[in-house]
Structure formats: C-alpha cells, structure tokens
Amino acid sequence: MNDGQTNDAPRTLEAPALELRGVTKCFGPVVACDAVDLAVHSGEIHGLLGENGAGKSTLMKVLLGLVQRDEGTVLRHGEQVEIPTPQAAVTLGMGMVHQHFSLIEPLTVWENVSLGEPGRIKRDEVCDQIKDVGTRYGLPISPIARVEDLSAGERQRVEIIKCLRRDPEVLILDEPTSVLTMAESQELFEVLRDVVNRENRAVILISHKLAEIMAATDQVTVLRKGSVAFRCRTSTTNPRELAKQMVGREVSLGTEGAALGLISEDTTPEEIQAAADVTPEVAPVEAKTPALALSDVVVKGLDGRTLLDNFALTVSPGEILALYGVEGNGQATLGDVMSGLLEPTSGTVAVNGATVPMNKVGALHKAGVGVVPEDRHRSGVVLDMSVLDNLVMTDLGRVSGRFLLKRREARKIAARLIEQFNISTPSMDTPLRNLSGGNQQRVVLARELSTDPSVLVAAQPTHGLDVGAIEDMYERLRAAAGRGVAVLLITTELEEVMALASRVAVISSGRTVGVLDIHEATAERLGMLVGGEAA
C-alpha cells in the first residue's frame, strides 16, 4: 500500500475465501495494478472503489482469467491457485456480473442464460432454475421473454441470474445497480446481505455510488492509480473520507457531491450551488418558439403495448430540462425516438418550430439534434473502430472529398476534439474499446456537440462513470446550455436532477405527469408524481 492508511478490522483465524498478494500487471510502460493486496472473507461484502483507470477492471480480469498477472499470487482459502482461463475461474467458484450487457437480443432469457453450456440443454429444467433463482434473490423475470423486449433494468436481472445460477462462492458485481431503480437496488442489496449471511458467500461490490458502498458493504478498499490507497471497515469511515481517498483531495458538496452521492434528498439546489461555489446561471428566456417540442407522441411496441402515451414536453434554448422517473416508464423508448431508431405511431417532434419528418433516416440529426444514448455500446459508438472514426462518423460531409474521405481533415477535427474534451487515448487511431468508460462517453459527447446542435438529448449520461468523469460531464452539459443549447436530460438519478436542471418533468407509464420548476421539486413531490399521485 502506498500513501494511504489502513483501519483493518480484526480477522478471524479462517483464511480468506479470496486473497491477492502483491498482484502487479503492466501493459507496456503503463502499470495498471501495482502490488495490490486484497483479502475477501466468506460471509462479507467487500466494496472496491476507484476512478476510471485506477486498476479495478484489470484486477478483476486477473481474477477471471482474462489477463495474466506479471507478479504476485492469488489464493483461495489459503491455497495458491492459477487462473489461466475464464473456465478455470468458474471451476474455482468465481463468477462476475459485468456492468455492460453480454446478452443476445433476439434470444429468450432462458436461451441467454444457458448459452455456452456443454451437453444437452433441457429447456424446462433451465426455465425452472431461472424461476427458482429469481424467487430466491428477488429478481423475477419470465424465462421465455425475448431479451430485445426487456427494459435495461430487466436485462441487468438476466445478467445477475445468469451468474447466480452457477452458484459461485465468490461473486463479483460490477456496478450492478447502474440501470436499476432505487427500490430495485435496495431490494438487491437486502437479498445479497441475506444470502451472504445464510450461505456464507464472499462478494466483491464495485460501485462509484458511495451511498451504496456505505449501506451494503462490510469492508472497503480504495484503489488510486493502480495501488491500494485506503482500506478499512465500512462502519469506521464515511462517504466524504472515501471520496477524498478516491480522488486524492477534499471533495465539495456541489458538483462532485452529486457525482458521488453525497447529496441527500433534502439538499436544495441553492445549497448545491453555494457549496460548489457556482454562480447560478441566468434562467433561460422563455422563447416564443421552443428549441424542442414533442406533442402527443404515441409509440406502440410490437406486442401492441403503449410505450409512450400522448407524451408531450418542450425545452427552451439554454435550458436543462430533466426528465425524471423510474426505469421502464418510457425513457428508453423516448431515447430511441430522439435517436431516430424508432418512428412514433402518431404525434409530432419539432425542432426550432419546424416539424421533423420522423420517417426519414437522419432527419433529426439534420434538424440539429445531438444524442448521447443510454447505452453507448448499443447505439452510440462502434467499439472496434478508431477514436478518430467514432469522432467524425455522424457527419461525414465535412471530411468527404469527391471520391474518398479527407483523412487529413478528419485527423485535424479529431485532434481538436481530443484536446478540447480531454479525451485520454494513446492515439486517435486506437480502437475505442481500449478507452475507459469515461473517455468513451467523452468521445460521444464531443462528436455530438461538434456539429453545434440546437438540441442535445443526454440519456443516463453518467451511468457507470466515476466521479471525475461524472464531474466533467456535468460541467460540459452546463457549458452547452450556457451556449444556448436546449438540453434534455433523461435520468433516474435524483442527484443529477438537483445539480443540473432548471426544470424537471416527471414521466410515468409513458406520459408526462407533471412539470416543476427545480426550486419546487422536492424529493417528496417528485416521489408522489413518480408514483402516479398528484403533487
């Protein structure tokens, strides 16, 4: 351990279920993990914190047999083990629920869960197992549902069930609540705690939400720049101390506090601004013509269900309007509509007073709408293409010659955006999948803002990002609004609403059930609207 401190609890004489001693992994000159020590005991939930690039993902890849350590040892119940392959990790009783989905959308839940298993697969047996695991862990899901018809929260349930069905002794959860509602998250952690206590499992919880770490874990380890910076019993620390250890400096209540979950539901926007030393921006002038207007938009699913029901809202130039609600109430559908992936059954979408022909490919982009999608891997980027290609791919007109692309012009644009948006990449020719989640999100935002849009739709823009990346995203959204861009922020995070929005609209069952000025938007009133009650 380097410059941090320890406050370790007394250990039992029993060897840890999983222990790492001096694990080091380098990629060329870059030291991803530097002599990391970590001990996880049976019957406990161990929190692992760290910013993007701190070494968390590399450490977990070592445990899963995806990369091989350069130095150090891994022990299971005191016995040294080797993990050359993912199959070896499974044999050793380790399983992981990844942050990003690895599901095949056209297949059913039971087909995804059983995919890759050897021997003959019995459908009824797999379906029964899925139901049993779902009931046992409070994760109900229909085994015969197609994944493409599931919400983001339901897909996360499938990923968790897929792992739990193998009955791992050591369970690694990577941002498991990034697409779950507050109620679903609380229920998941209650079930995990019950299972840990009853079945004596060991759990590693990777999360950037300090409130979750404080509520759900017994021990916590903080990684910073590849090394262990801090570890202690969770009961002996607090969110501010953990935030300080994560970023290496004191953290304020304002923008960073919202990013880290340090803001309570009773915190007012004025308190956030004062703590962040931010001067409140002049409220946007109510324009006669809104930058974005959705009127009576109806979208029906393939099964006939109404996903958006006469949905309506307006966003003015220079305004950040937050669309807040529980996951699965039409936010993902709205995001697909604004991305041009889904044509409404009826209703209109207008940008700067002009109705957009929603049946034409690229019409929204041409009208001046930029989109940061909820799932950037699904519809925001092409992971195997370079950073350069991802930065220019939505507006090839500016880099096109008569027959070929003007690579020199494309590189000039990419270099400017990489510098302007602080995108950390070895080269603009690096495949995008090699970048951290925060830097991938910066690529998406840089590309969408580089075309000077009138409207920016940001759907769950900080899911799975660390404090540094979240803080950067907040500042850039504010700056965009300051330049007159109308920002529609689709979020399930109350902290984001309080930190960013000037108004908040609440969505429930595909309808807009209320619009409040942010100074009127208390947690109680928002909760009533989310629940379908009058506020």
C-alpha atoms as one frame of an Amber mdcrd trajectory, in Angstrom:
protein
   0.000   0.000   0.000   1.293   3.457  -0.832   0.271   6.843   0.612  -2.992
   5.708   2.150  -3.820   4.338   5.554  -5.447   1.265   6.998  -8.040   0.683
   9.610  -8.462  -3.043   9.348 -10.937  -4.954  11.433  -9.833  -7.956  13.471
  -9.705 -11.000  11.236 -10.865 -14.470  12.074  -8.325 -17.291  12.015 -10.079
 -18.678   8.967  -8.235 -17.986   5.710  -9.929 -15.518   3.328 -12.138 -17.006
   0.649 -10.085 -14.993  -1.854  -6.762 -13.241  -1.338  -4.436 -11.332  -3.629
  -0.878 -10.634  -2.562   1.305  -8.174  -4.436  -0.551  -8.528  -7.730   1.074
  -6.425 -10.443   0.059  -6.089 -14.081   1.706  -3.869 -16.684   0.717  -3.057
 -20.236   3.944  -1.882 -21.789   5.152   1.100 -19.713   1.734   1.533 -18.064
   1.388  -0.044 -14.605  -2.312  -0.927 -14.325  -2.023  -2.721 -10.971   0.909
  -2.050  -8.634   1.489  -4.652  -5.887  -2.194  -4.841  -4.938  -3.176  -6.704
  -1.759  -6.822  -7.653  -1.268  -8.465 -10.112   1.128 -12.153 -11.023   0.862
 -13.658 -13.239   3.540 -16.609 -15.598   3.370 -19.752 -14.062   4.783 -18.833
 -10.488   3.891 -19.437  -7.935   1.153 -16.223  -6.133   0.229 -16.523  -2.803
  -1.583 -13.964  -1.861  -4.242 -13.778   1.825  -5.131 -11.668   3.779  -7.591
 -11.870   6.170 -10.505 -11.626   5.052 -14.122  -8.062   3.896 -14.703  -7.488
   3.076 -11.016  -6.967  -0.608 -11.835 -10.300  -2.134 -10.795 -11.131  -3.672
 -14.178  -7.621  -5.056 -14.669  -7.664  -6.603 -11.209 -10.990  -8.298 -11.892
  -9.735  -9.538 -15.288  -6.842 -11.202 -13.457  -9.314 -12.945 -11.143 -11.438
 -14.089 -14.096  -8.512 -15.452 -16.096  -8.910 -12.856 -18.844  -5.391 -11.461
 -18.345  -2.380 -12.949 -16.588  -0.659 -11.141 -13.735   3.030 -10.287 -14.042
   3.769 -10.649 -10.343   2.031 -11.686  -7.147  -0.114 -14.593  -6.003  -3.815
 -15.459  -5.821  -5.080 -17.701  -3.027  -8.384 -19.478  -2.426  -8.898 -20.434
   1.220  -5.171 -20.091   1.792  -4.107 -22.265  -1.135  -2.259 -20.677  -4.055
  -4.098 -21.076  -7.359  -3.530 -20.284 -11.009  -6.281 -18.832 -13.206  -5.137
 -19.291 -16.811  -8.631 -19.151 -18.360 -12.179 -17.998 -17.565 -13.157 -21.676
 -17.317 -10.585 -22.098 -14.549 -12.134 -19.150 -12.694 -15.569 -20.790 -12.898
 -14.113 -24.076 -11.653 -12.599 -22.211  -8.702 -16.069 -20.904  -7.824 -15.789
 -17.322  -9.049 -18.449 -15.518 -11.050 -18.921 -11.940 -12.193 -21.857  -9.793
 -13.214 -20.433  -7.319 -15.721 -21.555  -3.726 -15.994 -22.161  -3.917 -19.749
 -24.641  -6.452 -21.039 -23.400  -9.548 -22.882 -26.840 -10.729 -23.981 -28.054
 -11.693 -27.461 -31.203  -9.670 -28.036 -33.173 -11.969 -30.416 -32.853 -14.902
 -27.990 -35.067 -15.558 -24.981 -33.992 -15.223 -21.366 -33.533 -18.971 -20.891
 -31.525 -19.275 -24.109 -29.176 -16.483 -22.997 -28.764 -17.964 -19.528 -27.848
 -21.410 -20.853 -25.725 -20.195 -23.765 -22.301 -21.838 -23.915 -23.070 -24.687
 -21.539 -21.798 -28.133 -22.583 -24.010 -31.140 -23.194 -27.700 -31.351 -23.863
 -29.740 -28.433 -22.561 -33.246 -29.089 -21.258 -35.454 -26.049 -21.681 -37.925
 -26.833 -18.893 -35.109 -27.509 -16.447 -33.361 -24.222 -17.268 -36.645 -22.287
 -17.019 -37.340 -23.805 -13.597 -33.850 -22.883 -12.435 -34.317 -19.283 -13.621
 -37.610 -19.042 -11.732 -36.023 -20.535  -8.603 -33.043 -18.159  -8.684 -35.338
 -15.221  -9.409 -37.574 -16.060  -6.462 -34.634 -16.746  -4.149 -32.863 -13.484
  -4.921 -35.857 -11.248  -5.572 -35.147 -10.968  -9.312 -38.359 -12.041 -11.052
 -38.152 -12.466 -14.821 -40.006 -14.514 -17.432 -37.685 -17.227 -18.836 -39.486
 -17.169 -22.197 -39.353 -13.380 -22.713 -37.157 -12.148 -25.541 -34.267 -10.002
 -24.360 -34.968  -7.382 -27.037 -38.328  -6.692 -25.358 -36.837  -6.165 -21.887
 -36.009  -2.860 -20.230 -32.439  -2.071 -19.183 -33.269  -2.999 -15.583 -34.746
  -6.329 -16.633 -31.686  -7.102 -18.760 -29.496  -6.478 -15.729 -31.591  -9.028
 -13.836 -30.873 -11.585 -16.555 -27.126 -10.946 -16.245 -27.294 -11.408 -12.476
 -29.379 -14.599 -12.732 -27.005 -15.961 -15.382 -24.156 -15.647 -12.893 -26.006
 -16.761  -9.753 -27.329 -19.884 -11.471 -23.759 -21.233 -11.475 -23.756 -20.892
  -7.675 -20.388 -19.106  -7.311 -18.712 -18.981  -3.919 -17.065 -15.649  -4.758
 -19.402 -13.241  -6.529 -18.085 -10.082  -8.212 -20.659  -7.377  -9.006 -19.514
  -4.565 -11.324 -21.827  -1.540 -10.976 -24.859  -3.866 -10.585 -27.334  -1.033
  -9.965 -26.313   1.281 -12.796 -29.619   0.597 -14.570 -31.779  -0.384 -11.572
 -34.270   1.818  -9.782 -33.644   2.900  -6.194 -36.207   0.382  -4.971 -34.712
  -2.416  -7.086 -31.225  -1.535  -5.864 -32.278  -1.579  -2.238 -34.036  -4.904
  -2.727 -30.992  -6.401  -4.456 -28.677  -5.422  -1.604 -31.110  -6.712   1.010
 -31.230 -10.059  -0.778 -27.444 -10.121  -1.189 -26.982  -9.445   2.514 -29.381
 -12.225   3.424 -27.646 -14.668   1.080 -24.176 -13.698   2.305 -25.233 -14.297
   5.884 -27.124 -17.544   5.250 -24.879 -19.100   2.581 -21.532 -17.660   3.713
 -20.604 -16.351   0.266 -17.932 -13.743  -0.420 -18.975 -10.741  -2.503 -16.892
  -8.014  -4.175 -19.017  -4.959  -4.954 -17.584  -2.481  -7.466 -19.506   0.782
  -7.398 -18.974   4.531  -7.746 -22.036   5.221  -5.562 -20.682   5.847  -2.088
 -24.132   5.592  -0.522 -24.346   2.019  -1.827 -20.885   1.153  -0.517 -21.734
   2.572   2.909 -25.082   0.775   3.089 -24.171  -2.597   1.612 -20.553  -3.467
   2.480 -18.582  -4.709   5.490 -15.102  -3.798   4.228 -13.954  -1.293   1.632
 -10.749  -0.959  -0.381  -9.929   2.128  -2.455  -7.630   1.913  -5.488  -5.917
   5.005  -6.833  -3.536   4.996  -9.794  -3.158   1.230  -9.646  -2.305   0.962
  -5.949  -4.246   0.445  -2.735  -4.718   3.918  -1.283  -7.026   3.077   1.611
  -8.876   0.204   3.252 -10.985  -0.095   6.383 -14.141  -1.483   7.897 -17.056
   0.361   6.336 -18.557   1.158   9.717 -15.472   3.193  10.666 -15.497   5.570
   7.696 -17.854   7.955   5.916 -18.636   8.977   2.308 -16.517  12.110   2.435
 -13.436  10.215   3.554 -13.929   7.615   0.828 -14.419  10.353  -1.756 -11.210
  12.020  -0.605  -9.299   8.750  -0.874 -10.715   8.078  -4.348  -9.695  11.384
  -5.897  -6.740  12.259  -3.659  -8.170  15.550  -2.394 -11.077  17.012  -0.454
 -14.441  16.815  -2.219 -17.068  19.557  -2.042 -20.817  19.115  -1.713 -21.555
  20.616  -5.122 -20.932  19.024  -8.496 -18.635  16.352  -7.067 -21.049  15.682
  -4.229 -23.815  14.927  -6.686 -21.490  12.662  -8.651 -20.541  10.734  -5.526
 -23.989  10.531  -3.965 -23.064  12.853  -1.106 -26.203  14.935  -1.611 -29.236
  13.950   0.422 -32.765  14.117  -0.870 -33.333  17.178   1.343 -30.458  19.160
  -0.181 -31.695  22.160  -2.136 -30.297  23.360  -5.482 -29.219  26.603  -3.760
 -27.143  24.624  -1.239 -25.518  22.665  -4.070 -24.598  25.847  -5.926 -23.260
  27.525  -2.785 -21.134  24.500  -1.825 -19.782  24.202  -5.345 -19.013  27.937
  -5.480 -21.051  28.122  -8.663 -22.832  31.313  -9.635 -26.381  30.414 -10.667
 -26.785  30.928 -14.379 -29.457  33.273 -15.656 -32.609  31.268 -16.275 -33.260
  30.721 -19.976 -35.556  33.239 -21.545 -38.861  31.616 -22.400 -38.663  31.695
 -26.181 -41.791  32.045 -28.250 -40.607  29.013 -30.193 -39.091  26.203 -28.085
 -35.935  24.546 -29.366 -37.608  21.137 -28.906 -41.318  20.378 -28.754 -42.880
  16.922 -28.568 -46.657  16.870 -28.962 -48.978  13.911 -28.361 -46.260  11.390
 -29.251 -47.540   7.799 -29.216 -45.311   4.742 -29.609 -46.596   1.187 -29.548
 -44.468  -1.919 -29.085 -44.506  -4.974 -31.306 -46.867  -6.657 -28.847 -49.298
  -3.738 -29.030 -48.342  -2.227 -25.675 -48.340   1.564 -25.495 -44.794   2.639
 -24.637 -45.338   6.393 -24.975 -48.865   7.651 -24.411 -49.581  11.134 -25.823
 -46.205  12.190 -24.462 -45.533  15.931 -24.545 -42.845  18.347 -23.380 -40.948
  21.443 -24.500 -37.352  22.529 -23.931 -36.248  26.132 -24.397 -32.875  27.294
 -25.756 -30.267  27.420 -22.980 -32.349  25.264 -20.632 -31.545  21.948 -18.994
 -34.835  20.106 -18.585 -34.560  16.864 -16.601 -36.937  14.038 -17.448 -37.103
  12.059 -14.213 -38.816   8.775 -13.427 -38.464   5.136 -12.526 -36.713   2.941
 -15.094 -39.087   1.265 -17.527 -41.665   4.042 -17.852 -40.826   5.051 -21.408
 -37.437   6.755 -21.059 -35.626   4.206 -23.229 -38.362   4.458 -25.864 -38.071
   8.245 -25.901 -34.311   7.927 -26.287 -34.787   5.645 -29.298 -37.289   8.084
 -30.816 -34.877  11.009 -30.432 -32.046   8.889 -31.877 -34.142   8.189 -34.981
 -34.204   4.470 -34.202 -37.942   4.340 -33.625 -40.716   6.054 -35.568 -43.688
   7.239 -33.481 -47.094   5.802 -34.256 -48.504   9.322 -34.074 -47.669  12.778
 -32.779 -45.064  15.338 -33.818 -41.491  16.263 -32.976 -40.492  19.849 -33.805
 -37.059  21.487 -33.640 -36.998  25.290 -33.622 -40.635  25.323 -34.771 -40.133
  23.029 -37.779 -41.775  19.609 -37.716 -39.224  16.825 -38.277 -40.216  14.062
 -40.754 -39.647  11.124 -38.417 -39.933   8.571 -41.235 -36.724   9.850 -42.842
 -33.340   8.479 -41.782 -31.084  11.180 -40.354 -33.841  13.799 -40.218 -33.327
  14.576 -36.521 -29.574  14.945 -36.919 -30.096  17.225 -39.900 -32.582  19.291
 -37.880 -29.924  19.903 -35.220 -30.455  17.178 -32.611 -27.446  15.563 -30.928
 -27.886  12.440 -28.789 -25.835  10.856 -26.009 -27.649   7.489 -25.833 -28.435
   5.499 -22.706 -26.391   2.511 -23.893 -23.420   3.915 -25.790 -22.229   0.444
 -26.794 -25.563  -0.336 -28.434 -26.162   2.842 -30.396 -23.515   5.439 -29.585
 -20.191   4.066 -30.798 -18.544   1.304 -32.817 -16.074  -0.239 -30.393 -13.784
  -1.805 -32.995 -13.416   1.426 -34.952 -10.800   4.001 -34.000 -11.307   7.037
 -31.802 -10.875   9.175 -34.946 -13.589   7.337 -36.889 -16.022   7.499 -33.974
 -15.485  11.252 -33.664 -16.427  12.023 -37.283 -18.779   9.205 -38.225 -22.096
  11.061 -37.850 -21.144  13.982 -40.087 -19.006  12.634 -42.923 -19.920  15.556
 -45.171 -17.302  17.779 -43.579 -14.498  15.240 -44.242 -15.631  13.879 -47.618
 -13.856  14.506 -50.887 -15.162  13.742 -54.330 -14.489  10.019 -54.020 -12.651
   9.422 -50.725 -12.591  10.736 -47.186 -10.208  13.592 -46.467  -8.169  11.804
 -43.812  -6.030  14.855 -43.104  -9.121  16.965 -42.389 -10.623  14.152 -40.283
  -7.429  13.936 -38.217  -7.426  17.694 -37.725 -11.012  17.595 -36.399 -10.274
  14.584 -34.184  -7.142  16.188 -32.729  -9.096  19.340 -31.870 -11.895  17.398
 -30.158  -9.475  15.146 -28.247  -7.769  18.213 -26.816 -10.959  20.203 -26.243
 -12.759  17.385 -24.406  -9.707  15.989 -22.582 -10.084  12.543 -24.148  -7.333
  10.324 -22.756  -6.167   7.997 -25.536  -2.751   6.728 -26.640  -3.592   7.739
 -30.197  -6.549   8.833 -32.292  -6.042   5.544 -34.168  -6.577   3.480 -31.003
  -9.684   1.217 -31.097 -12.385   2.826 -28.999 -12.887  -0.335 -26.914  -9.428
   0.282 -25.369 -10.605   3.500 -23.720 -12.165   3.739 -20.274 -15.911   4.203
 -19.958 -15.498   7.873 -19.097 -13.358   8.539 -22.147 -15.753   6.621 -24.417
 -18.537   8.868 -23.133 -16.392  11.933 -23.796 -15.983  10.766 -27.409 -19.765
  10.549 -27.815 -20.349  13.967 -26.247 -17.533  15.579 -28.248 -18.905  14.222
 -31.520 -22.473  15.296 -30.801 -21.511  18.813 -29.684 -19.008  19.326 -32.514
 -21.847  19.824 -35.002 -23.294  22.774 -32.995 -26.713  21.208 -32.296 -29.750
  23.215 -31.237 -30.863  20.328 -29.002 -28.814  17.810 -27.010 -30.538  14.726
 -25.627 -28.440  13.151 -22.846 -29.928   9.822 -21.731 -28.490   8.488 -18.466
 -25.187  10.181 -19.404 -23.287   9.239 -16.236 -24.292   5.609 -15.741 -21.254
   3.599 -14.734 -18.860   6.580 -14.756 -16.548   7.503 -11.889 -16.526  10.801
 -10.034 -14.022  12.500 -12.320 -15.894  11.559 -15.480 -19.255  12.497 -13.921
 -17.966  15.880 -12.808 -16.632  16.523 -16.310 -19.961  15.510 -17.872 -21.881
  17.854 -15.562 -19.654  20.805 -16.428 -19.913  20.187 -20.172 -23.708  19.896
 -20.060 -23.855  23.193 -18.172 -21.489  24.784 -20.689 -23.633  23.563 -23.596
 -26.728  25.111 -22.035 -24.750  28.295 -21.451 -24.123  28.485 -25.206 -27.863
  28.300 -25.883 -28.229  24.567 -26.499 -31.520  23.091 -25.258 -30.533  20.090
 -23.113 -32.983  17.265 -22.430 -31.506  15.232 -19.563 -33.136  11.813 -19.208
 -32.156  10.429 -15.798 -33.182   8.232 -12.895 -30.671   9.935 -10.559 -32.218
  12.487  -8.198 -28.762  13.970  -7.557 -28.382  14.788 -11.260 -31.771  16.453
 -11.334 -30.898  18.632  -8.328 -27.409  19.504  -9.581 -28.179  20.309 -13.216
 -31.778  21.058 -14.094 -33.708  24.337 -14.189 -36.986  22.425 -14.633 -37.941
  18.797 -14.113 -40.624  16.803 -15.939 -41.763  13.507 -14.463 -42.594  10.517
 -16.661 -44.835   7.666 -15.542 -46.331   4.917 -17.720 -45.178   6.717 -20.856
 -46.897  10.008 -20.008 -45.709  13.368 -18.692 -47.439  13.563 -15.315 -46.008
  16.848 -14.111 -43.512  19.639 -14.796 -41.975  21.581 -11.904 -39.512  24.411
 -11.538 -36.427  22.938  -9.866 -36.939  25.115  -6.774 -40.351  23.478  -6.294
 -39.081  19.961  -6.962 -38.677  18.430  -3.521 -37.978  14.722  -3.201 -41.442
  14.240  -1.704 -43.242  15.956  -4.595 -41.193  14.108  -7.197 -41.844  10.835
  -5.406 -45.589  11.444  -5.482 -45.511  12.231  -9.206 -43.367   9.184  -9.960
 -45.887   7.063  -8.079 -48.741   8.497 -10.148 -50.144  10.726  -7.401 -50.937
  14.412  -7.690 -48.217  16.618  -6.230
